Amino acid sequence: MLGERASKKFTEHSKVFTVEGNLSSGKGKLAQQIAEKLGMKYFPEADIHYQDRISGDGKLLSEKFNGFCNLEKFYTDPKSPDGHSYRLQYWIFGNRVLQYADALEHLLSTGQGVVLERSPYSDFVFLDAMLKQGYVHKRCLDHYKEVKEISICEFLPPHLVIYVDMPVSEVQKKIQEKGKPYEKKVSPSYLQSIEDAYKRTFLPEISESSEVLQYTATAAEDVEKVIEDIEYLKFDKGPWVEQDDVSFHHLRLYVQDKSGVLDSVSIPCFIPEITIGGTEYDKIYYEYRALPGRKYKPGYNADVGDKWIWLK
């Protein structure tokens, strides 16, 4: 770390903020507004195709290369006997972990703060809701908890979590007005279970290490008031205050190695919902490696325009 000091790049807004809330609660708009007002970088919610967008030639790949899952099938048949619901949430969690690593790398490399829409710390609210609705088995939750503990233990939690609270009845109304056709099939009880997991588990737990601000959906529309509340926070809690340039350096090295970050999400364990045969895995793996920009590590693929490879 000769000459490198992450702390020298930091300003008062060199922070990690996440904006949380139920479906269609307005959290994305608020996150973007906060980022614009404070000069931070906005990260839209990580979805199934997050890794596709940031790797290779940037084209979205078929579900064969994305866990054999898609949102339309989830909303249409959440209790699918093939375990699709857990595959979907497990895959999205992996993408949230990858995105959070990208966000930390950006903060530590540039000093610019980041605002994310949801994070791997809150992702469990969906699996908790799925379990309560009978969409997944208990073994899926046990596996998920193990993966979560291992995969985010090297990260630092958000400095601030902002929760946008919208009643389920209003959430349903928003989805019916603006949602995609398949999203309109979502169960009210599933939405309520998401809200319950947020309020009963996530917010109390994350408040031990992060600052928390809560707003109704109406109050969250006043972004100036939200910014004012943020400015009043002291940010004197959690592991961030214990860090120095040495620990920041090691964290940056860790999050830069995206393969290593994703390895922590891949725990060898037999779970029928996400297990495929070795022959099938090899076939998909080599097909994936043959796609543009995916044969070698990023920056080393001439087929997508990478240059000066021999000097790297």
Buried (B, 14 or more C-beta within 10 A) or exposed (E): EEEEEBEEBBEEBBBBBBBBBBBBBBBBBBBBBBBEBBEBBBBEBBBBBBBBEBBBEEEEBEBEBBBBBBBEBBBEBBEBEEBBBBBBBBBBBBBBBBBBBBBBBBBBBEBBBBBBBBBBBBBBBBBBBBBBBEBBBEBBBEBBEEBBEBBBEBBBBBBBBBBBBBBBEBBBEBBEEEBEEBBEBBBEEBBBBBBBBBBEBBBEBBEEBBBBBBBEBEEBBEBEEBEEBBEEBEBEBBEBEEBEEEEBBEBBEBBBEBEEBBEBBEEEEEBEBBEEEEEEEEEBEEEBEEBEBBBEEEEEBEEBEBEEEEEE
